């Protein structure tokens, strides 16, 4: 982890859950940093195929957080990643500073588009997903079940 990243390990809200929380700068370099951090946490705990799905979806959601929220455009912006594992399910939450001009929407991108597939992938691969926001921030979450 870089010196400007923070990690906290804590017990999960679900009884018996292992849970972690990491905070990253609101820039594109945080995408591989968050992916590497989660890979290190889950490699010994989660089946390889489920871990691959988690890492792909995490990359897409963190990319969206830094590209489409105030976390990525404001000086000192931060993105928080929460990961919990319980009952053979990985639950991931990515919280950013939100945006007055965009909201998370899963849509099919144009065939010749370079982007726009992130939440479509989340919608296709995740067992469940959603988002919520308040005046201060926005969270996109997803779950991947181990098969």
MODELLER restraints for C-alpha pairs under 7 A, 6 or more apart:
rsr = mdl.restraints
at = mdl.atoms
rsr.add(forms.Gaussian(group=physical.xy_distance, feature=features.Distance(at['CA:1:A'], at['CA:33:A']), mean=6.62, stdev=0.5))
rsr.add(forms.Gaussian(group=physical.xy_distance, feature=features.Distance(at['CA:5:A'], at['CA:23:A']), mean=5.63, stdev=0.5))
rsr.add(forms.Gaussian(group=physical.xy_distance, feature=features.Distance(at['CA:5:A'], at['CA:24:A']), mean=4.93, stdev=0.5))
rsr.add(forms.Gaussian(group=physical.xy_distance, feature=features.Distance(at['CA:5:A'], at['CA:25:A']), mean=6.85, stdev=0.5))
rsr.add(forms.Gaussian(group=physical.xy_distance, feature=features.Distance(at['CA:6:A'], at['CA:22:A']), mean=5.60, stdev=0.5))
rsr.add(forms.Gaussian(group=physical.xy_distance, feature=features.Distance(at['CA:6:A'], at['CA:23:A']), mean=5.03, stdev=0.5))
rsr.add(forms.Gaussian(group=physical.xy_distance, feature=features.Distance(at['CA:6:A'], at['CA:24:A']), mean=6.83, stdev=0.5))
rsr.add(forms.Gaussian(group=physical.xy_distance, feature=features.Distance(at['CA:7:A'], at['CA:21:A']), mean=5.76, stdev=0.5))
rsr.add(forms.Gaussian(group=physical.xy_distance, feature=features.Distance(at['CA:7:A'], at['CA:22:A']), mean=4.17, stdev=0.5))
rsr.add(forms.Gaussian(group=physical.xy_distance, feature=features.Distance(at['CA:7:A'], at['CA:23:A']), mean=6.21, stdev=0.5))
rsr.add(forms.Gaussian(group=physical.xy_distance, feature=features.Distance(at['CA:8:A'], at['CA:20:A']), mean=6.04, stdev=0.5))
rsr.add(forms.Gaussian(group=physical.xy_distance, feature=features.Distance(at['CA:8:A'], at['CA:21:A']), mean=5.12, stdev=0.5))
rsr.add(forms.Gaussian(group=physical.xy_distance, feature=features.Distance(at['CA:8:A'], at['CA:22:A']), mean=6.12, stdev=0.5))
rsr.add(forms.Gaussian(group=physical.xy_distance, feature=features.Distance(at['CA:9:A'], at['CA:19:A']), mean=6.44, stdev=0.5))
rsr.add(forms.Gaussian(group=physical.xy_distance, feature=features.Distance(at['CA:9:A'], at['CA:20:A']), mean=4.40, stdev=0.5))
rsr.add(forms.Gaussian(group=physical.xy_distance, feature=features.Distance(at['CA:9:A'], at['CA:21:A']), mean=6.05, stdev=0.5))
rsr.add(forms.Gaussian(group=physical.xy_distance, feature=features.Distance(at['CA:10:A'], at['CA:19:A']), mean=5.72, stdev=0.5))
rsr.add(forms.Gaussian(group=physical.xy_distance, feature=features.Distance(at['CA:10:A'], at['CA:20:A']), mean=5.75, stdev=0.5))
rsr.add(forms.Gaussian(group=physical.xy_distance, feature=features.Distance(at['CA:11:A'], at['CA:17:A']), mean=6.60, stdev=0.5))
rsr.add(forms.Gaussian(group=physical.xy_distance, feature=features.Distance(at['CA:11:A'], at['CA:18:A']), mean=5.85, stdev=0.5))
rsr.add(forms.Gaussian(group=physical.xy_distance, feature=features.Distance(at['CA:11:A'], at['CA:19:A']), mean=5.51, stdev=0.5))
rsr.add(forms.Gaussian(group=physical.xy_distance, feature=features.Distance(at['CA:12:A'], at['CA:18:A']), mean=5.47, stdev=0.5))
rsr.add(forms.Gaussian(group=physical.xy_distance, feature=features.Distance(at['CA:12:A'], at['CA:19:A']), mean=4.74, stdev=0.5))
rsr.add(forms.Gaussian(group=physical.xy_distance, feature=features.Distance(at['CA:12:A'], at['CA:84:A']), mean=6.40, stdev=0.5))
rsr.add(forms.Gaussian(group=physical.xy_distance, feature=features.Distance(at['CA:16:A'], at['CA:86:A']), mean=6.68, stdev=0.5))
rsr.add(forms.Gaussian(group=physical.xy_distance, feature=features.Distance(at['CA:17:A'], at['CA:84:A']), mean=6.28, stdev=0.5))
rsr.add(forms.Gaussian(group=physical.xy_distance, feature=features.Distance(at['CA:17:A'], at['CA:85:A']), mean=5.47, stdev=0.5))
rsr.add(forms.Gaussian(group=physical.xy_distance, feature=features.Distance(at['CA:17:A'], at['CA:86:A']), mean=4.63, stdev=0.5))
rsr.add(forms.Gaussian(group=physical.xy_distance, feature=features.Distance(at['CA:18:A'], at['CA:84:A']), mean=5.50, stdev=0.5))
rsr.add(forms.Gaussian(group=physical.xy_distance, feature=features.Distance(at['CA:18:A'], at['CA:85:A']), mean=5.33, stdev=0.5))
rsr.add(forms.Gaussian(group=physical.xy_distance, feature=features.Distance(at['CA:18:A'], at['CA:86:A']), mean=6.79, stdev=0.5))
rsr.add(forms.Gaussian(group=physical.xy_distance, feature=features.Distance(at['CA:19:A'], at['CA:83:A']), mean=5.49, stdev=0.5))
rsr.add(forms.Gaussian(group=physical.xy_distance, feature=features.Distance(at['CA:19:A'], at['CA:84:A']), mean=4.06, stdev=0.5))
rsr.add(forms.Gaussian(group=physical.xy_distance, feature=features.Distance(at['CA:19:A'], at['CA:85:A']), mean=6.43, stdev=0.5))
rsr.add(forms.Gaussian(group=physical.xy_distance, feature=features.Distance(at['CA:20:A'], at['CA:82:A']), mean=5.72, stdev=0.5))
rsr.add(forms.Gaussian(group=physical.xy_distance, feature=features.Distance(at['CA:20:A'], at['CA:83:A']), mean=5.28, stdev=0.5))
rsr.add(forms.Gaussian(group=physical.xy_distance, feature=features.Distance(at['CA:20:A'], at['CA:84:A']), mean=6.43, stdev=0.5))
rsr.add(forms.Gaussian(group=physical.xy_distance, feature=features.Distance(at['CA:21:A'], at['CA:81:A']), mean=5.68, stdev=0.5))
rsr.add(forms.Gaussian(group=physical.xy_distance, feature=features.Distance(at['CA:21:A'], at['CA:82:A']), mean=4.38, stdev=0.5))
rsr.add(forms.Gaussian(group=physical.xy_distance, feature=features.Distance(at['CA:21:A'], at['CA:83:A']), mean=6.41, stdev=0.5))
rsr.add(forms.Gaussian(group=physical.xy_distance, feature=features.Distance(at['CA:22:A'], at['CA:80:A']), mean=5.73, stdev=0.5))
rsr.add(forms.Gaussian(group=physical.xy_distance, feature=features.Distance(at['CA:22:A'], at['CA:81:A']), mean=5.16, stdev=0.5))
rsr.add(forms.Gaussian(group=physical.xy_distance, feature=features.Distance(at['CA:22:A'], at['CA:82:A']), mean=6.42, stdev=0.5))
rsr.add(forms.Gaussian(group=physical.xy_distance, feature=features.Distance(at['CA:23:A'], at['CA:78:A']), mean=6.65, stdev=0.5))
rsr.add(forms.Gaussian(group=physical.xy_distance, feature=features.Distance(at['CA:23:A'], at['CA:79:A']), mean=5.72, stdev=0.5))
rsr.add(forms.Gaussian(group=physical.xy_distance, feature=features.Distance(at['CA:23:A'], at['CA:80:A']), mean=4.36, stdev=0.5))
rsr.add(forms.Gaussian(group=physical.xy_distance, feature=features.Distance(at['CA:23:A'], at['CA:81:A']), mean=6.21, stdev=0.5))
rsr.add(forms.Gaussian(group=physical.xy_distance, feature=features.Distance(at['CA:24:A'], at['CA:30:A']), mean=5.96, stdev=0.5))
rsr.add(forms.Gaussian(group=physical.xy_distance, feature=features.Distance(at['CA:24:A'], at['CA:78:A']), mean=5.59, stdev=0.5))
rsr.add(forms.Gaussian(group=physical.xy_distance, feature=features.Distance(at['CA:24:A'], at['CA:79:A']), mean=5.18, stdev=0.5))
rsr.add(forms.Gaussian(group=physical.xy_distance, feature=features.Distance(at['CA:24:A'], at['CA:80:A']), mean=6.23, stdev=0.5))
rsr.add(forms.Gaussian(group=physical.xy_distance, feature=features.Distance(at['CA:25:A'], at['CA:77:A']), mean=6.04, stdev=0.5))
rsr.add(forms.Gaussian(group=physical.xy_distance, feature=features.Distance(at['CA:25:A'], at['CA:78:A']), mean=4.55, stdev=0.5))
rsr.add(forms.Gaussian(group=physical.xy_distance, feature=features.Distance(at['CA:25:A'], at['CA:79:A']), mean=6.12, stdev=0.5))
rsr.add(forms.Gaussian(group=physical.xy_distance, feature=features.Distance(at['CA:26:A'], at['CA:66:A']), mean=5.23, stdev=0.5))
rsr.add(forms.Gaussian(group=physical.xy_distance, feature=features.Distance(at['CA:26:A'], at['CA:71:A']), mean=4.95, stdev=0.5))
rsr.add(forms.Gaussian(group=physical.xy_distance, feature=features.Distance(at['CA:26:A'], at['CA:72:A']), mean=4.45, stdev=0.5))
rsr.add(forms.Gaussian(group=physical.xy_distance, feature=features.Distance(at['CA:26:A'], at['CA:77:A']), mean=4.75, stdev=0.5))
rsr.add(forms.Gaussian(group=physical.xy_distance, feature=features.Distance(at['CA:26:A'], at['CA:78:A']), mean=4.56, stdev=0.5))
rsr.add(forms.Gaussian(group=physical.xy_distance, feature=features.Distance(at['CA:26:A'], at['CA:79:A']), mean=5.63, stdev=0.5))
rsr.add(forms.Gaussian(group=physical.xy_distance, feature=features.Distance(at['CA:27:A'], at['CA:66:A']), mean=5.54, stdev=0.5))
rsr.add(forms.Gaussian(group=physical.xy_distance, feature=features.Distance(at['CA:27:A'], at['CA:72:A']), mean=5.56, stdev=0.5))
rsr.add(forms.Gaussian(group=physical.xy_distance, feature=features.Distance(at['CA:28:A'], at['CA:63:A']), mean=6.67, stdev=0.5))
rsr.add(forms.Gaussian(group=physical.xy_distance, feature=features.Distance(at['CA:28:A'], at['CA:66:A']), mean=6.28, stdev=0.5))
rsr.add(forms.Gaussian(group=physical.xy_distance, feature=features.Distance(at['CA:31:A'], at['CA:59:A']), mean=5.72, stdev=0.5))
rsr.add(forms.Gaussian(group=physical.xy_distance, feature=features.Distance(at['CA:31:A'], at['CA:62:A']), mean=5.82, stdev=0.5))
rsr.add(forms.Gaussian(group=physical.xy_distance, feature=features.Distance(at['CA:31:A'], at['CA:63:A']), mean=6.10, stdev=0.5))
rsr.add(forms.Gaussian(group=physical.xy_distance, feature=features.Distance(at['CA:35:A'], at['CA:55:A']), mean=5.84, stdev=0.5))
rsr.add(forms.Gaussian(group=physical.xy_distance, feature=features.Distance(at['CA:35:A'], at['CA:58:A']), mean=6.77, stdev=0.5))
rsr.add(forms.Gaussian(group=physical.xy_distance, feature=features.Distance(at['CA:35:A'], at['CA:59:A']), mean=6.45, stdev=0.5))
rsr.add(forms.Gaussian(group=physical.xy_distance, feature=features.Distance(at['CA:47:A'], at['CA:146:A']), mean=6.56, stdev=0.5))
rsr.add(forms.Gaussian(group=physical.xy_distance, feature=features.Distance(at['CA:50:A'], at['CA:144:A']), mean=6.61, stdev=0.5))
rsr.add(forms.Gaussian(group=physical.xy_distance, feature=features.Distance(at['CA:50:A'], at['CA:145:A']), mean=6.95, stdev=0.5))
rsr.add(forms.Gaussian(group=physical.xy_distance, feature=features.Distance(at['CA:50:A'], at['CA:146:A']), mean=5.52, stdev=0.5))
rsr.add(forms.Gaussian(group=physical.xy_distance, feature=features.Distance(at['CA:54:A'], at['CA:144:A']), mean=6.56, stdev=0.5))
rsr.add(forms.Gaussian(group=physical.xy_distance, feature=features.Distance(at['CA:57:A'], at['CA:122:A']), mean=5.77, stdev=0.5))
rsr.add(forms.Gaussian(group=physical.xy_distance, feature=features.Distance(at['CA:60:A'], at['CA:118:A']), mean=4.91, stdev=0.5))
rsr.add(forms.Gaussian(group=physical.xy_distance, feature=features.Distance(at['CA:61:A'], at['CA:94:A']), mean=6.90, stdev=0.5))
rsr.add(forms.Gaussian(group=physical.xy_distance, feature=features.Distance(at['CA:61:A'], at['CA:118:A']), mean=6.81, stdev=0.5))
rsr.add(forms.Gaussian(group=physical.xy_distance, feature=features.Distance(at['CA:62:A'], at['CA:94:A']), mean=6.69, stdev=0.5))
rsr.add(forms.Gaussian(group=physical.xy_distance, feature=features.Distance(at['CA:65:A'], at['CA:71:A']), mean=6.88, stdev=0.5))
rsr.add(forms.Gaussian(group=physical.xy_distance, feature=features.Distance(at['CA:65:A'], at['CA:72:A']), mean=6.89, stdev=0.5))
rsr.add(forms.Gaussian(group=physical.xy_distance, feature=features.Distance(at['CA:65:A'], at['CA:96:A']), mean=5.85, stdev=0.5))
rsr.add(forms.Gaussian(group=physical.xy_distance, feature=features.Distance(at['CA:66:A'], at['CA:72:A']), mean=4.05, stdev=0.5))
rsr.add(forms.Gaussian(group=physical.xy_distance, feature=features.Distance(at['CA:68:A'], at['CA:102:A']), mean=6.81, stdev=0.5))
rsr.add(forms.Gaussian(group=physical.xy_distance, feature=features.Distance(at['CA:69:A'], at['CA:96:A']), mean=6.63, stdev=0.5))
rsr.add(forms.Gaussian(group=physical.xy_distance, feature=features.Distance(at['CA:69:A'], at['CA:97:A']), mean=6.10, stdev=0.5))
rsr.add(forms.Gaussian(group=physical.xy_distance, feature=features.Distance(at['CA:69:A'], at['CA:98:A']), mean=4.98, stdev=0.5))
rsr.add(forms.Gaussian(group=physical.xy_distance, feature=features.Distance(at['CA:69:A'], at['CA:99:A']), mean=4.83, stdev=0.5))
rsr.add(forms.Gaussian(group=physical.xy_distance, feature=features.Distance(at['CA:70:A'], at['CA:77:A']), mean=6.97, stdev=0.5))
rsr.add(forms.Gaussian(group=physical.xy_distance, feature=features.Distance(at['CA:70:A'], at['CA:97:A']), mean=5.20, stdev=0.5))
rsr.add(forms.Gaussian(group=physical.xy_distance, feature=features.Distance(at['CA:70:A'], at['CA:98:A']), mean=5.74, stdev=0.5))
rsr.add(forms.Gaussian(group=physical.xy_distance, feature=features.Distance(at['CA:70:A'], at['CA:99:A']), mean=5.57, stdev=0.5))
rsr.add(forms.Gaussian(group=physical.xy_distance, feature=features.Distance(at['CA:71:A'], at['CA:77:A']), mean=4.05, stdev=0.5))
rsr.add(forms.Gaussian(group=physical.xy_distance, feature=features.Distance(at['CA:71:A'], at['CA:78:A']), mean=5.33, stdev=0.5))
rsr.add(forms.Gaussian(group=physical.xy_distance, feature=features.Distance(at['CA:71:A'], at['CA:79:A']), mean=6.50, stdev=0.5))
rsr.add(forms.Gaussian(group=physical.xy_distance, feature=features.Distance(at['CA:71:A'], at['CA:96:A']), mean=5.62, stdev=0.5))
rsr.add(forms.Gaussian(group=physical.xy_distance, feature=features.Distance(at['CA:71:A'], at['CA:97:A']), mean=4.97, stdev=0.5))
rsr.add(forms.Gaussian(group=physical.xy_distance, feature=features.Distance(at['CA:78:A'], at['CA:96:A']), mean=6.61, stdev=0.5))
rsr.add(forms.Gaussian(group=physical.xy_distance, feature=features.Distance(at['CA:79:A'], at['CA:94:A']), mean=6.84, stdev=0.5))
rsr.add(forms.Gaussian(group=physical.xy_distance, feature=features.Distance(at['CA:79:A'], at['CA:95:A']), mean=5.73, stdev=0.5))
rsr.add(forms.Gaussian(group=physical.xy_distance, feature=features.Distance(at['CA:79:A'], at['CA:96:A']), mean=4.91, stdev=0.5))
rsr.add(forms.Gaussian(group=physical.xy_distance, feature=features.Distance(at['CA:80:A'], at['CA:94:A']), mean=5.64, stdev=0.5))
rsr.add(forms.Gaussian(group=physical.xy_distance, feature=features.Distance(at['CA:80:A'], at['CA:95:A']), mean=5.05, stdev=0.5))
rsr.add(forms.Gaussian(group=physical.xy_distance, feature=features.Distance(at['CA:80:A'], at['CA:96:A']), mean=6.63, stdev=0.5))
rsr.add(forms.Gaussian(group=physical.xy_distance, feature=features.Distance(at['CA:81:A'], at['CA:93:A']), mean=5.68, stdev=0.5))
rsr.add(forms.Gaussian(group=physical.xy_distance, feature=features.Distance(at['CA:81:A'], at['CA:94:A']), mean=4.65, stdev=0.5))
rsr.add(forms.Gaussian(group=physical.xy_distance, feature=features.Distance(at['CA:81:A'], at['CA:95:A']), mean=6.53, stdev=0.5))
rsr.add(forms.Gaussian(group=physical.xy_distance, feature=features.Distance(at['CA:82:A'], at['CA:92:A']), mean=5.59, stdev=0.5))
rsr.add(forms.Gaussian(group=physical.xy_distance, feature=features.Distance(at['CA:82:A'], at['CA:93:A']), mean=5.01, stdev=0.5))
rsr.add(forms.Gaussian(group=physical.xy_distance, feature=features.Distance(at['CA:82:A'], at['CA:94:A']), mean=6.52, stdev=0.5))
rsr.add(forms.Gaussian(group=physical.xy_distance, feature=features.Distance(at['CA:83:A'], at['CA:91:A']), mean=5.73, stdev=0.5))
rsr.add(forms.Gaussian(group=physical.xy_distance, feature=features.Distance(at['CA:83:A'], at['CA:92:A']), mean=4.60, stdev=0.5))
rsr.add(forms.Gaussian(group=physical.xy_distance, feature=features.Distance(at['CA:83:A'], at['CA:93:A']), mean=6.59, stdev=0.5))
rsr.add(forms.Gaussian(group=physical.xy_distance, feature=features.Distance(at['CA:84:A'], at['CA:90:A']), mean=5.80, stdev=0.5))
rsr.add(forms.Gaussian(group=physical.xy_distance, feature=features.Distance(at['CA:84:A'], at['CA:91:A']), mean=5.13, stdev=0.5))
rsr.add(forms.Gaussian(group=physical.xy_distance, feature=features.Distance(at['CA:84:A'], at['CA:92:A']), mean=6.56, stdev=0.5))
rsr.add(forms.Gaussian(group=physical.xy_distance, feature=features.Distance(at['CA:85:A'], at['CA:91:A']), mean=6.29, stdev=0.5))
rsr.add(forms.Gaussian(group=physical.xy_distance, feature=features.Distance(at['CA:88:A'], at['CA:145:A']), mean=5.99, stdev=0.5))
rsr.add(forms.Gaussian(group=physical.xy_distance, feature=features.Distance(at['CA:88:A'], at['CA:146:A']), mean=5.47, stdev=0.5))
rsr.add(forms.Gaussian(group=physical.xy_distance, feature=features.Distance(at['CA:89:A'], at['CA:143:A']), mean=6.58, stdev=0.5))
rsr.add(forms.Gaussian(group=physical.xy_distance, feature=features.Distance(at['CA:89:A'], at['CA:144:A']), mean=5.71, stdev=0.5))
rsr.add(forms.Gaussian(group=physical.xy_distance, feature=features.Distance(at['CA:89:A'], at['CA:145:A']), mean=4.27, stdev=0.5))
rsr.add(forms.Gaussian(group=physical.xy_distance, feature=features.Distance(at['CA:89:A'], at['CA:146:A']), mean=5.99, stdev=0.5))
rsr.add(forms.Gaussian(group=physical.xy_distance, feature=features.Distance(at['CA:90:A'], at['CA:143:A']), mean=5.48, stdev=0.5))
rsr.add(forms.Gaussian(group=physical.xy_distance, feature=features.Distance(at['CA:90:A'], at['CA:144:A']), mean=5.25, stdev=0.5))
rsr.add(forms.Gaussian(group=physical.xy_distance, feature=features.Distance(at['CA:90:A'], at['CA:145:A']), mean=6.27, stdev=0.5))
rsr.add(forms.Gaussian(group=physical.xy_distance, feature=features.Distance(at['CA:91:A'], at['CA:142:A']), mean=5.92, stdev=0.5))
rsr.add(forms.Gaussian(group=physical.xy_distance, feature=features.Distance(at['CA:91:A'], at['CA:143:A']), mean=4.48, stdev=0.5))
rsr.add(forms.Gaussian(group=physical.xy_distance, feature=features.Distance(at['CA:91:A'], at['CA:144:A']), mean=6.73, stdev=0.5))
rsr.add(forms.Gaussian(group=physical.xy_distance, feature=features.Distance(at['CA:92:A'], at['CA:141:A']), mean=5.48, stdev=0.5))
rsr.add(forms.Gaussian(group=physical.xy_distance, feature=features.Distance(at['CA:92:A'], at['CA:142:A']), mean=5.45, stdev=0.5))
rsr.add(forms.Gaussian(group=physical.xy_distance, feature=features.Distance(at['CA:92:A'], at['CA:143:A']), mean=6.30, stdev=0.5))
rsr.add(forms.Gaussian(group=physical.xy_distance, feature=features.Distance(at['CA:93:A'], at['CA:139:A']), mean=6.37, stdev=0.5))
rsr.add(forms.Gaussian(group=physical.xy_distance, feature=features.Distance(at['CA:93:A'], at['CA:140:A']), mean=5.75, stdev=0.5))
rsr.add(forms.Gaussian(group=physical.xy_distance, feature=features.Distance(at['CA:93:A'], at['CA:141:A']), mean=4.17, stdev=0.5))
rsr.add(forms.Gaussian(group=physical.xy_distance, feature=features.Distance(at['CA:93:A'], at['CA:142:A']), mean=6.65, stdev=0.5))
rsr.add(forms.Gaussian(group=physical.xy_distance, feature=features.Distance(at['CA:94:A'], at['CA:139:A']), mean=5.45, stdev=0.5))
rsr.add(forms.Gaussian(group=physical.xy_distance, feature=features.Distance(at['CA:94:A'], at['CA:140:A']), mean=5.40, stdev=0.5))
rsr.add(forms.Gaussian(group=physical.xy_distance, feature=features.Distance(at['CA:94:A'], at['CA:141:A']), mean=6.24, stdev=0.5))
rsr.add(forms.Gaussian(group=physical.xy_distance, feature=features.Distance(at['CA:95:A'], at['CA:137:A']), mean=6.69, stdev=0.5))
rsr.add(forms.Gaussian(group=physical.xy_distance, feature=features.Distance(at['CA:95:A'], at['CA:138:A']), mean=5.52, stdev=0.5))
rsr.add(forms.Gaussian(group=physical.xy_distance, feature=features.Distance(at['CA:95:A'], at['CA:139:A']), mean=4.19, stdev=0.5))
rsr.add(forms.Gaussian(group=physical.xy_distance, feature=features.Distance(at['CA:95:A'], at['CA:140:A']), mean=6.55, stdev=0.5))
rsr.add(forms.Gaussian(group=physical.xy_distance, feature=features.Distance(at['CA:96:A'], at['CA:137:A']), mean=5.67, stdev=0.5))
rsr.add(forms.Gaussian(group=physical.xy_distance, feature=features.Distance(at['CA:96:A'], at['CA:138:A']), mean=5.46, stdev=0.5))
rsr.add(forms.Gaussian(group=physical.xy_distance, feature=features.Distance(at['CA:96:A'], at['CA:139:A']), mean=6.46, stdev=0.5))
rsr.add(forms.Gaussian(group=physical.xy_distance, feature=features.Distance(at['CA:97:A'], at['CA:136:A']), mean=6.41, stdev=0.5))
rsr.add(forms.Gaussian(group=physical.xy_distance, feature=features.Distance(at['CA:97:A'], at['CA:137:A']), mean=4.39, stdev=0.5))
rsr.add(forms.Gaussian(group=physical.xy_distance, feature=features.Distance(at['CA:97:A'], at['CA:138:A']), mean=6.11, stdev=0.5))
rsr.add(forms.Gaussian(group=physical.xy_distance, feature=features.Distance(at['CA:98:A'], at['CA:137:A']), mean=4.88, stdev=0.5))
rsr.add(forms.Gaussian(group=physical.xy_distance, feature=features.Distance(at['CA:98:A'], at['CA:138:A']), mean=4.79, stdev=0.5))
rsr.add(forms.Gaussian(group=physical.xy_distance, feature=features.Distance(at['CA:105:A'], at['CA:119:A']), mean=6.62, stdev=0.5))
rsr.add(forms.Gaussian(group=physical.xy_distance, feature=features.Distance(at['CA:106:A'], at['CA:119:A']), mean=4.59, stdev=0.5))
rsr.add(forms.Gaussian(group=physical.xy_distance, feature=features.Distance(at['CA:106:A'], at['CA:120:A']), mean=4.73, stdev=0.5))
rsr.add(forms.Gaussian(group=physical.xy_distance, feature=features.Distance(at['CA:106:A'], at['CA:123:A']), mean=6.67, stdev=0.5))
rsr.add(forms.Gaussian(group=physical.xy_distance, feature=features.Distance(at['CA:107:A'], at['CA:120:A']), mean=5.56, stdev=0.5))
rsr.add(forms.Gaussian(group=physical.xy_distance, feature=features.Distance(at['CA:108:A'], at['CA:117:A']), mean=6.57, stdev=0.5))
rsr.add(forms.Gaussian(group=physical.xy_distance, feature=features.Distance(at['CA:108:A'], at['CA:120:A']), mean=6.28, stdev=0.5))
rsr.add(forms.Gaussian(group=physical.xy_distance, feature=features.Distance(at['CA:109:A'], at['CA:116:A']), mean=5.18, stdev=0.5))
rsr.add(forms.Gaussian(group=physical.xy_distance, feature=features.Distance(at['CA:109:A'], at['CA:117:A']), mean=5.79, stdev=0.5))
rsr.add(forms.Gaussian(group=physical.xy_distance, feature=features.Distance(at['CA:123:A'], at['CA:129:A']), mean=6.89, stdev=0.5))
rsr.add(forms.Gaussian(group=physical.xy_distance, feature=features.Distance(at['CA:126:A'], at['CA:142:A']), mean=6.16, stdev=0.5))
rsr.add(forms.Gaussian(group=physical.xy_distance, feature=features.Distance(at['CA:126:A'], at['CA:143:A']), mean=5.61, stdev=0.5))
rsr.add(forms.Gaussian(group=physical.xy_distance, feature=features.Distance(at['CA:126:A'], at['CA:144:A']), mean=5.17, stdev=0.5))
rsr.add(forms.Gaussian(group=physical.xy_distance, feature=features.Distance(at['CA:127:A'], at['CA:143:A']), mean=5.47, stdev=0.5))
rsr.add(forms.Gaussian(group=physical.xy_distance, feature=features.Distance(at['CA:127:A'], at['CA:144:A']), mean=5.20, stdev=0.5))
rsr.add(forms.Gaussian(group=physical.xy_distance, feature=features.Distance(at['CA:127:A'], at['CA:145:A']), mean=6.29, stdev=0.5))
rsr.add(forms.Gaussian(group=physical.xy_distance, feature=features.Distance(at['CA:128:A'], at['CA:142:A']), mean=5.66, stdev=0.5))
rsr.add(forms.Gaussian(group=physical.xy_distance, feature=features.Distance(at['CA:128:A'], at['CA:143:A']), mean=5.29, stdev=0.5))
rsr.add(forms.Gaussian(group=physical.xy_distance, feature=features.Distance(at['CA:129:A'], at['CA:141:A']), mean=5.48, stdev=0.5))
rsr.add(forms.Gaussian(group=physical.xy_distance, feature=features.Distance(at['CA:129:A'], at['CA:142:A']), mean=4.03, stdev=0.5))
rsr.add(forms.Gaussian(group=physical.xy_distance, feature=features.Distance(at['CA:129:A'], at['CA:143:A']), mean=6.25, stdev=0.5))
rsr.add(forms.Gaussian(group=physical.xy_distance, feature=features.Distance(at['CA:130:A'], at['CA:140:A']), mean=5.88, stdev=0.5))
rsr.add(forms.Gaussian(group=physical.xy_distance, feature=features.Distance(at['CA:130:A'], at['CA:141:A']), mean=5.53, stdev=0.5))
rsr.add(forms.Gaussian(group=physical.xy_distance, feature=features.Distance(at['CA:130:A'], at['CA:142:A']), mean=6.56, stdev=0.5))
rsr.add(forms.Gaussian(group=physical.xy_distance, feature=features.Distance(at['CA:131:A'], at['CA:139:A']), mean=5.44, stdev=0.5))
rsr.add(forms.Gaussian(group=physical.xy_distance, feature=features.Distance(at['CA:131:A'], at['CA:140:A']), mean=4.26, stdev=0.5))
rsr.add(forms.Gaussian(group=physical.xy_distance, feature=features.Distance(at['CA:131:A'], at['CA:141:A']), mean=6.02, stdev=0.5))
rsr.add(forms.Gaussian(group=physical.xy_distance, feature=features.Distance(at['CA:132:A'], at['CA:138:A']), mean=5.84, stdev=0.5))
rsr.add(forms.Gaussian(group=physical.xy_distance, feature=features.Distance(at['CA:132:A'], at['CA:139:A']), mean=5.46, stdev=0.5))
rsr.add(forms.Gaussian(group=physical.xy_distance, feature=features.Distance(at['CA:132:A'], at['CA:140:A']), mean=6.73, stdev=0.5))
rsr.add(forms.Gaussian(group=physical.xy_distance, feature=features.Distance(at['CA:133:A'], at['CA:139:A']), mean=6.14, stdev=0.5))
